[in-house]
Structures are given as structure tokens and as C-alpha cells.
Amino acid sequence: MGPRSLLNLGLVALLVALLLVAYFRPGLEPVPAAQPLTTHPDPASVTRLHIERPNRESLTFSKDGDLWYLAMAGRRLPAADFQVRALLRLLGATSVRSYPADTLDLAALGLDPPRATIGIDDLSVHLGATEALEQKRYARIGDRVHLINDQYQHLVTADWATFVSGRLLATRGPITRLELPGMTLSYHDDRHWQVEPELAGASADALQGLIDNWQSATALYVQAYTGPASGEGVTLHTRDSDKPLSLQLVSRTPDLILARPDWGIQYHLSGGVEAGLFSLTEPAPVPEGLPDN
């Protein structure tokens, strides 16, 4: 066997040895499998949520039927579904690694005091800082500290108003009267909408479309509102309440901003929806040759 063949055999043997070392990792402990963070029952059974944050307002949520509500300053506000789901995701989180709490410097990990404490019924999860290498977040439950995927920064830092539902008519029933600047729509017993002042050529479909737009209007996000409770506004009457809903028109462009002073919040909607909420738009015609259903 020639020198070249011996060299090739040597390289093959070295490659095999390296592969075996990489596969069996002699002298190293195997990476432990991820474990469930909690043994709490199904999220659907949860009825109470609470967030304690040293630098932000405390937040308390309660479930009524299928809906979640945020208690804030004596008010009971409909909660944002996606924020509640983010809290409940903690129940399904996995612990990449965990350590006895009494062996760690909890202050250095942001756990003494914690950045936030999430109460889920009777379970308390303390959230700390993120570690530098993998950007996992430290989470303490009882006497153990876990490393979990970080999906909770907004729970630590977000303002209370972002936890309020972005649906303008959340928890409200069908609209019966809509008072807009320069135009009022009212529903009559003959099951037709009427507009005042009368607008020539305004079809029933256009009137219903305007009502439908308000009925389903949803903000991109919600912020706290500290402005005046006066100015150009919108008033909505709904079938399920004797008290009308009053909204303050803060801005039309570039974004449509509607404030609700009684709740201390303002809704930020895309500027593109402004026309559909403040003017009558006729439905697009059905192309010729297609059924109009």
C-alpha cells in the first residue's frame, strides 16, 4: 500500500474518531429534555389572573363566562384576548433547565425582587431577567428557578391600557342609533335604517354597511387617554343598554384616534378605516355575468 493510500486511510480514521466523539460526547452530561414548567390544569379552567410589577400598575383580571375583564381604578374593562392568552401561555411553557433557588444569586437574576409576578389562580410565577447566552428568561416557581423561552417582556413593561380590548363595542349589543358629526342613523320598527338629514340616493345597503363597520370596529392598539372630555364626538346607542356610549374624536389622520374619557383610554385605528366609519359608501357593483346572491 502506497503512502497516498495510507494517508487517505489515516484521514478516514481521524474523521470517524471525530464523529464518534461528537456523537457520544465522552465526559459530558447529556442535555436534559425540556420539562413542563407547571402541572396546572387546562388554561380553560383558570378564572383569575394577577400581575404585580414594581415599576408599573398592578393588574387584576377575572373571567365571567367566556369573557375576561380587567379591573382598573374602580372600572371593569373588557380585556384584550391576545394579552390574556399570553398570560395563560405560561401554563404550557417548558423549562429548558432548572436549579434549586437557594443555590443562586436571585438578585443577579432579576428575581429578588422579581421583574413581575404572574398569579394564575393559586399559582405564582416570578419572572426575572434574561440570561445573556440564549436570551432565555429566568422564572421562579416555589423553590426552583427555571429557564424558559422569553415571550413575556411586554407583560413586564406594558402600560395597563394595552391590556384593554381594542374592540370599540366589546360587551355591547347591536347598535340602534348612531350619532356622527353631521349625520345620525336610527333604527326603526319597520326594520329599516333612516338617516338625518336625508341624503338623496343613500341606499339601505350603504346605511347597513356603515352600522356594520362601527359594530365590528377594532383598534390596532389602545393607549391611556388624559385629554379633555369635550369636543367633536360620536354617540352610539345599543339595544342592551340605556346608557349610550360616547367617544371623543381626537384625530382623523394619519391614524384615526377615538378616545373614551370615561374609561381613560383611546383607540388607535388605521387611518384607512376613517371613511368607512364617517361616510356612506355604496357596495361595489357585482361584475356582469356573476350571480349577485
QUIGIWO-V678786 format. One line per field, one symbol per residue. phi: phi as a letter, one per 20 degrees, with the letter a starting at -180 (. if undefined). burial: I if it has 24 or more other ideal C-beta (glycine too) atoms within 12 Angstrom, else O. A space follows every 10 residues. Layout:
phi: ???
burial: ???
This chain:
phi: .fgfffffff ffffffffff fffelgndff ffffdgfcdf fggfefcccb cdcgdcffcc dcdcmeddcd eblmdddfef gffffffffg fdfdefbbbf ffddefffem dbeffacdec leeddeeded effdleefcd cmecdddcfe ccfffedffg ffeegeffdg mdeffdbcdd gnacdcedfe mcecdcfgdf nfefffffff fffffdgcff accfccefdb pfbccddcfe beefedcdee bdcfdeccec gfdmcceddf gfegffdcbe cfgfffgfnd fel
burial: OOOOOOOOOO OOOOOOOOOO OOOOOOOOOO OOOOOOIIOI OOIOOIIIII IIIOOOIOII IIIOOOOIII IIOOOOIIII IIIIOIIIII IIIOIIIIOO OOOIOIOOII IOOIIIIIII IOIIIIIIII IOOOOIIIII IOOIIIIIII IIOOIIOIII IIIIIIIIII IIOOIIIIII OOIIIOIOOO OOIIIOOOOO OIOOOIIIII IOIIIOIIIO IIIIIOOOOO OOOIIIIIOO OOOOIOIIII OOOOOIIIII IOIIIIIIIO OOIIOIIIOI OOOOOOOOOO OOO
